[in-house]
């Protein structure tokens, strides 16, 4: 028997995970190391340039001292003459007693010849060696008509070679040549020490930068751990109440935290709406379906030949079918109301015009009622709302006011504004709503008196649709009511300034121009006409 594939498959090796903290730390350390290296290189080169200039000055000074000591001769240089000039005696004997005639350290020639890194050689006019300050291999002699200092390899390392002719002060005759070879021993030793110091300091700087950046990254990225835990919790349980703790820091992570929490809330709201939709539809459709099924079974058994029973069953079935059609339409309207933030973002509506139009329409279709419009605005007011939606909201409220009025057939419609919001109130003098039911009238399918509500029509979705539409446009809807004295529904919407209205209108025109390039998009987005939705108190 073949084992399940999941059991025989080996676990996939986990890929190496490089945390963001380490990436941040190492990248910061690398950046510090590069910056430090560039700065150190500039300083290093500048320092070596100064050292090399000093070494050249030493070679030049030595050449000058030797030439100055030997250019007073009137005849060709000899070995004894050069030795006497360049190696003066430090002590002389007078009266059989030693007498110090001078200090060798105070002699400029001795000081120049005493440098460990330099070798001074003197040649006659024929190129024969007359003097060497050290017992060291001499560099090949080359005649030079004038003083020169050049960089050349000396004993396998770079060094300086200075050459100069020795000219007599009288007659400018060449008496010989002097050559100074500087192996740059001090220069190379200083260079090696500087390299060591720069490398050590660079490593210390990079290590310190890595440690500090890791500590800083751990502090700054603490919200990321909370975000990760929250995402894992939501993945395991979409209905969890866990959220990312709000951060008081006003930065990008704070914005990300707020966006993530809002996204989780929106997702859970959609999940709840979907579950509520399924539950509500199944609950509300169960009764009409059962009624229709009962009548059909009754007709199938014995009602076909009884005209009275047949007529009654057909009328009841048609009535329940119409109610199901109305229910489905209202549910579609409610689902559209959930999407208005996406579909109708750039809509601008003249609220005054819509209020006046709906008021005139209800006066016409309900002549038995007295409608009173209390308009305190007397000017055009614009709000960010789709016109059909505002009309639909007013129709729902006025239709409920008419439907649940009792003996006093009167409805008041007031319209006023302040500096920020426009407020519309619909007041009836009918049945009213108790305090216990007031907070639930905006729930889906909620009816205070289900029996009387069914006789008056409606499925309990009107106020739910109105509330969702108003909240979708960043407005609010409230209710004031007393049993037996009627109810007042107030809706409030933010007012648009003239500049904001023009900007939204311009965006809408651009969006329409783009959508017209794809057939059917515009009609699909804007096909949302109001319906006479009913609701019950």
C-alpha positions in Angstrom: 0.0 0.0 0.0 1.4 3.4 -1.0 2.0 5.8 1.8 0.5 9.3 1.5 2.7 11.7 -0.4 2.7 14.1 2.5 4.3 11.5 4.8 7.1 10.4 2.4 8.1 13.8 1.3 11.0 15.1 3.2 10.7 18.4 5.0 12.0 21.2 2.8 15.2 22.8 4.2 14.6 26.1 5.7 16.3 29.0 3.9 18.7 31.1 5.8 16.9 34.0 7.3 18.8 37.3 7.6 16.9 39.6 10.0 16.3 43.2 9.2 18.2 44.2 12.3 21.3 42.5 11.2 20.9 43.9 7.7 20.6 47.3 9.1 23.5 46.8 11.5 25.9 45.4 8.9 24.9 47.9 6.2 25.4 50.8 8.7 28.8 49.3 9.7 29.8 48.9 6.0 28.7 52.5 5.3 30.7 53.8 8.3 33.7 51.7 7.2 33.5 53.1 3.7 33.1 56.7 4.8 35.9 56.2 7.4 38.1 54.6 4.7 37.6 57.5 2.3 38.3 60.1 5.0 41.3 58.1 6.3 42.7 57.7 2.8 42.5 61.4 2.2 44.2 62.2 5.5 46.7 59.3 4.9 47.7 60.6 1.5 47.9 64.2 2.8 50.2 63.1 5.6 52.4 61.0 3.4 52.7 63.9 1.0 53.9 66.1 3.9 56.4 63.4 4.9 57.7 63.0 1.4 58.1 66.7 1.1 60.1 66.7 4.3 62.3 63.9 3.0 63.0 65.8 -0.2 63.8 68.9 1.9 66.3 66.8 3.9 68.0 65.5 0.7 68.0 69.0 -0.7 69.5 70.4 2.5 72.2 67.7 2.5 73.1 68.5 -1.1 73.3 72.1 -0.3 75.5 71.6 2.8 78.0 69.4 1.0 78.2 71.7 -2.0 78.7 74.7 0.3 81.6 72.9 2.0 83.3 71.9 -1.2 82.7 74.7 -3.7 85.4 76.9 -2.1 88.2 74.8 -3.6 90.2 76.2 -6.5 91.5 72.9 -7.8 90.0 69.5 -8.6 88.7 67.6 -5.6 90.7 64.8 -4.0 89.8 62.2 -1.5 91.9 63.8 1.3 90.4 67.2 0.6 86.8 65.9 0.7 87.5 63.9 3.9 89.0 67.0 5.6 86.0 69.1 4.7 83.3 66.5 5.4 84.9 64.8 8.4 86.3 67.6 10.6 88.2 66.5 13.9 86.1 67.0 17.0 89.2 67.3 19.3 92.7 68.8 18.9 95.8 68.6 21.2 97.3 71.8 22.6 100.0 71.9 25.2 99.6 68.1 25.6 96.1 68.6 26.9 92.9 67.6 25.2 91.0 70.6 24.3 87.4 70.5 22.9 87.3 72.7 19.8 83.8 72.0 18.8 80.8 69.7 19.2 80.1 67.2 16.3 76.4 67.6 17.0 76.5 71.3 16.4 78.2 70.9 13.0 75.8 71.1 10.2 77.7 68.7 8.0 77.9 66.1 10.7 74.2 66.4 11.4 73.4 66.0 7.7 75.7 63.0 7.3 74.5 61.4 10.5 71.0 60.5 9.2 70.6 56.8 9.2 68.5 56.8 6.1 70.9 58.8 3.9 74.2 57.9 2.2 76.3 60.8 0.8 78.9 60.1 -1.9 81.2 62.5 -3.6 82.8 62.0 -7.1 85.4 63.8 -9.0 84.9 65.2 -12.5 85.8 61.8 -14.0 83.2 59.9 -11.9 85.7 58.3 -9.5 84.4 57.8 -5.9 86.2 60.1 -3.5 83.9 59.9 -0.4 81.1 57.8 1.1 79.4 58.5 4.4 78.6 54.9 4.9 80.0 51.5 4.1 77.0 50.6 2.0 76.6 49.6 -1.6 76.6 52.7 -3.7 74.0 53.5 -6.3 75.2 53.9 -9.9 76.7 57.4 -10.4 75.2 59.6 -13.1 76.5 63.1 -13.9 74.0 65.9 -13.5 74.5 69.4 -14.8 72.1 70.8 -12.2 70.6 69.7 -8.9 67.9 67.1 -9.2 65.9 64.9 -6.8 64.1 61.9 -8.1 62.3 58.9 -6.8 64.0 55.6 -7.6 64.1 52.1 -6.3 66.8 51.7 -3.6 67.5 48.2 -2.1 64.1 46.9 -3.3 62.1 49.8 -1.9 61.3 53.2 -3.2 63.8 55.9 -2.3 65.1 59.4 -3.2 68.3 60.1 -5.1 69.5 63.6 -5.2 72.4 64.7 -7.5 74.2 68.0 -7.8 77.4 69.3 -9.5 80.0 71.0 -7.3 81.0 74.2 -8.9 83.8 76.5 -7.8 82.7 79.8 -6.5 85.4 81.4 -8.7 85.0 80.6 -12.4 82.0 78.3 -11.9 84.2 75.3 -12.9 82.8 71.9 -12.0 85.0 70.4 -9.3 83.1 67.2 -8.8 79.7 65.7 -8.1 77.7 64.9 -5.0 75.0 62.2 -4.7 72.6 61.7 -1.8 70.7 58.4 -1.6 67.8 58.4 0.9 66.2 54.9 1.4 63.2 56.6 3.1 63.5 54.2 6.1 61.7 56.6 8.4 59.1 57.3 5.8 58.3 53.6 5.2 58.2 52.9 8.9 55.8 55.8 9.5 53.7 54.6 6.6 53.4 51.1 8.0 52.4 52.4 11.4 49.8 54.7 9.9 48.3 51.8 8.0 48.1 49.7 11.1 46.5 52.6 13.1 44.0 53.3 10.3 43.0 49.6 10.0 42.6 49.2 13.8 40.6 52.5 14.0 38.4 51.5 11.0 37.6 48.1 12.5 36.8 49.7 15.9 34.6 52.3 14.2 32.8 49.6 12.1 32.3 47.4 15.2 31.0 50.3 17.3 28.7 51.4 14.4 27.4 47.9 14.1 26.7 47.5 17.8 25.0 51.0 18.1 23.0 50.5 14.9 21.8 47.0 16.1 20.7 48.6 19.4 19.0 51.4 17.6 17.4 49.1 15.1 16.1 46.9 17.9 14.6 50.0 19.5 13.1 51.5 16.4 11.8 48.1 15.0 10.0 47.0 18.1 6.6 47.7 16.5 7.6 45.3 13.8 7.5 42.4 16.3 4.0 43.5 17.4 2.9 43.7 13.8 4.2 40.3 13.0 2.5 38.8 16.1 -0.8 40.5 15.1 -0.6 39.2 11.5 0.1 35.7 12.8 -2.9 35.9 15.2 -5.2 37.2 12.4 -4.0 34.4 10.1 -4.7 31.8 12.7 -8.1 33.3 13.7 -9.6 36.0 11.4 -12.1 36.9 14.1 -9.4 37.7 16.7 -9.6 40.9 18.7 -5.8 41.3 18.8 -4.5 44.5 17.3 -1.1 46.2 17.1 -0.7 48.5 20.1 -0.9 52.1 19.0 2.4 53.9 18.8 2.8 57.5 20.1 5.7 58.0 17.7 4.6 60.1 14.7 6.6 58.2 12.0 6.2 55.7 9.2 5.9 52.7 11.6 3.1 54.5 13.4 1.3 55.1 10.1 1.8 51.4 9.2 0.4 50.3 12.5 -2.7 52.5 12.0 -3.1 51.2 8.4 -2.8 47.6 9.5 -5.3 48.0 12.3 -7.7 49.7 9.9 -7.2 47.0 7.3 -7.9 44.2 9.9 -11.0 46.0 11.1 -12.2 46.4 7.5 -11.5 42.8 6.8 -13.3 41.6 9.9 -16.2 43.9 9.1 -16.5 42.4 5.6 -16.4 38.9 7.1 -19.1 39.8 9.6 -21.2 41.4 6.9 -20.9 38.3 4.8 -21.9 36.0 7.6 -24.7 38.4 8.6 -25.8 38.5 5.0 -26.0 34.8 4.7 -27.8 34.4 8.1 -30.2 37.2 7.3 -31.1 36.1 3.9 -31.5 32.5 5.0 -33.7 33.6 7.9 -35.9 36.1 5.9 -36.3 33.8 2.9 -37.3 30.8 4.9 -40.8 32.1 5.7 -41.9 33.1 2.1 -40.4 30.0 0.7 -42.2 27.9 3.2 -45.5 29.7 2.5 -45.1 29.2 -1.3 -44.1 25.6 -0.8 -47.2 25.0 1.4 -49.6 26.5 -1.1 -48.0 24.5 -4.0 -48.3 21.3 -2.0 -51.9 22.1 -1.1 -52.7 22.8 -4.8 -50.9 19.6 -5.8 -52.9 17.5 -3.4 -56.4 18.7 -3.7 -56.7 22.4 -4.6 -56.4 22.2 -8.4 -60.2 21.6 -8.8 -61.2 24.2 -6.2 -61.2 27.7 -7.9 -61.4 29.5 -4.6 -58.4 27.6 -3.1 -56.5 28.0 -6.3 -57.1 31.7 -6.5 -56.2 32.2 -2.8 -52.9 30.2 -3.2 -51.9 32.1 -6.4 -52.5 35.4 -4.7 -50.5 34.4 -1.6 -47.7 33.0 -3.7 -47.5 36.1 -5.8 -47.5 38.3 -2.7 -44.6 36.3 -1.2 -42.8 36.4 -4.5 -43.0 40.2 -4.6 -41.8 40.4 -1.1 -38.8 38.2 -1.9 -38.0 40.3 -4.9 -38.2 43.4 -2.8 -36.0 41.7 -0.2 -33.4 40.8 -2.8 -33.3 44.3 -4.2 -32.9 45.8 -0.8 -30.0 43.4 0.0 -28.4 44.4 -3.3 -28.8 48.1 -2.3 -27.2 47.3 1.1 -24.3 45.6 -0.6 -23.8 48.6 -2.9 -23.8 50.8 0.1 -20.8 48.9 1.5 -18.8 49.8 -1.6 -19.5 53.6 -1.9 -16.1 54.5 -0.5 -14.6 52.9 -3.6 -17.1 53.7 -6.3 -18.3 57.2 -5.5 -15.3 59.0 -4.1 -15.5 62.1 -6.3 -19.2 62.8 -6.3 -20.5 66.3 -5.6 -24.2 67.0 -5.0 -26.2 70.2 -4.4 -27.9 69.3 -1.2 -30.4 72.2 -1.3 -31.6 71.1 -4.7 -32.1 67.4 -3.7 -34.0 68.4 -0.5 -36.4 70.6 -2.4 -37.0 68.0 -5.1 -37.8 65.2 -2.6 -40.0 67.5 -0.6 -42.0 68.5 -3.7 -42.3 64.8 -4.8 -43.8 63.7 -1.5 -46.2 66.6 -1.4 -47.5 65.4 -4.8 -47.7 61.6 -4.1 -49.2 62.0 -0.5 -51.8 64.8 -0.8 -53.5 63.6 2.4 -50.4 64.6 4.4 -49.2 68.1 5.4 -45.5 68.5 4.6 -43.7 71.5 6.1 -40.2 72.5 4.9 -38.2 74.7 7.4 -35.3 76.0 5.2 -32.8 78.1 7.2 -30.1 77.9 4.5 -31.7 79.7 1.5 -28.6 79.0 -0.7 -26.8 76.3 -2.5 -24.8 73.9 -0.3 -22.6 71.2 -1.8 -21.5 67.9 -0.2 -19.4 64.9 -1.2 -22.2 62.4 -1.8 -23.7 60.7 -4.9 -27.0 62.5 -5.7 -29.1 59.3 -6.0 -27.8 58.1 -2.6 -28.9 61.3 -0.9 -32.2 61.1 -2.6 -32.5 57.5 -1.5 -31.8 58.4 2.1 -34.4 61.1 2.2 -37.0 58.9 0.6 -36.4 56.2 3.2 -36.8 58.6 6.1 -39.9 60.4 4.6 -41.5 57.1 3.6 -41.1 55.8 7.2 -42.5 59.1 8.5 -45.6 58.7 6.3 -45.9 54.9 7.0 -45.8 55.2 10.7 -47.9 58.3 11.2 -51.1 57.7 13.1 -53.9 60.3 13.5 -51.8 63.4 12.8 -50.9 63.4 9.1 -48.1 65.8 9.3 -44.4 65.6 8.5 -41.8 68.3 9.2 -38.6 68.5 7.1 -35.9 71.0 8.4 -32.8 72.0 6.6 -30.0 74.0 8.3 -26.2 74.4 8.3 -23.2 75.6 10.3 -19.6 76.4 9.3 -18.7 72.7 8.7 -21.9 70.5 8.3 -25.3 70.6 6.8 -28.1 69.0 8.8 -31.4 67.6 7.6 -34.1 66.5 10.0 -37.3 64.5 9.3 -40.0 64.5 12.0 -43.2 62.6 12.2 -45.9 62.5 14.9 -46.7 58.8 14.8 -46.1 55.7 16.9 -42.6 56.6 18.2 -39.9 54.2 19.4 -39.1 53.1 22.9 -35.7 53.5 24.4 -35.0 49.8 24.4 -35.6 49.6 20.6 -34.1 52.9 19.6 -30.5 51.6 19.4 -31.5 48.7 17.3 -33.6 50.3 14.6 -30.6 50.6 12.3 -29.9 46.8 12.4 -30.7 44.7 9.4 -34.2 43.2 9.3 -35.0 44.7 12.7 -38.7 45.6 13.2 -40.3 46.7 16.5 -43.7 45.2 15.7 -43.1 42.5 13.1 -46.8 41.7 12.6 -47.8 45.4 11.9 -44.6 46.0 9.9 -45.4 43.1 7.5 -48.9 44.5 6.9 -47.4 47.9 6.0 -44.7 46.4 3.8 -40.9 46.5 4.2 -38.2 44.1 5.3 -36.4 46.2 8.0 -33.5 47.2 5.7 -34.3 50.8 4.9 -32.7 52.4 7.9 -29.7 50.0 7.7 -29.2 51.2 4.1 -29.6 54.8 5.1 -27.1 54.5 8.0 -24.5 52.7 5.8 -24.8 55.3 3.1 -24.5 58.2 5.4 -21.5 56.7 7.2 -19.9 55.9 3.9 -19.8 59.6 3.1 -18.3 60.5 6.5 -21.7 61.7 7.9 -23.8 60.7 10.8 -27.5 59.8 11.5 -29.2 60.0 14.8 -32.7 59.4 16.2 -34.8 61.1 18.9 -38.1 59.4 19.7 -40.8 59.0 22.3 -43.5 56.4 22.3 -46.8 57.9 21.1 -45.3 61.2 20.1 -43.3 60.4 17.0 -39.7 60.4 16.0 -37.0 62.8 14.6 -34.2 61.4 12.4 -31.3 63.8 11.8 -28.6 63.3 9.2 -25.4 65.4 9.0 -22.9 65.7 6.1 -19.7 67.6 5.8 -19.9 70.7 3.6 -17.5 71.2 0.6 -15.9 74.5 -0.1 -16.0 75.9 -3.6 -12.4 74.9 -4.2 -12.9 71.4 -2.9 -16.0 70.9 -5.1 -14.2 72.1 -8.2 -11.3 69.7 -7.5 -13.6 66.7 -7.0 -15.5 67.6 -10.1 -12.3 67.7 -12.1 -11.2 64.3 -10.7 -14.6 62.9 -11.6 -14.4 64.2 -15.2 -10.9 62.6 -15.5 -12.1 59.3 -14.1 -15.1 59.3 -16.5 -12.8 60.1 -19.5 -10.6 57.2 -18.6 -13.6 54.8 -18.0 -15.1 55.7 -21.3 -12.2 54.1 -23.0 -13.4 50.7 -21.7 -17.1 50.1 -22.7 -19.5 49.4 -19.9 -17.3 50.6 -17.0 -19.1 53.9 -16.6 -22.6 52.5 -16.8 -21.6 49.7 -14.4 -20.3 52.1 -11.8 -23.1 54.7 -12.0 -26.1 52.4 -12.3 -27.4 52.8 -8.8 -30.8 54.4 -8.9 -32.7 54.9 -5.6 -35.5 52.5 -4.7 -38.5 53.1 -2.4 -37.0 51.1 0.5 -39.2 50.6 3.4 -38.4 50.2 7.1 -40.4 49.8 10.2 -40.0 51.5 13.6 
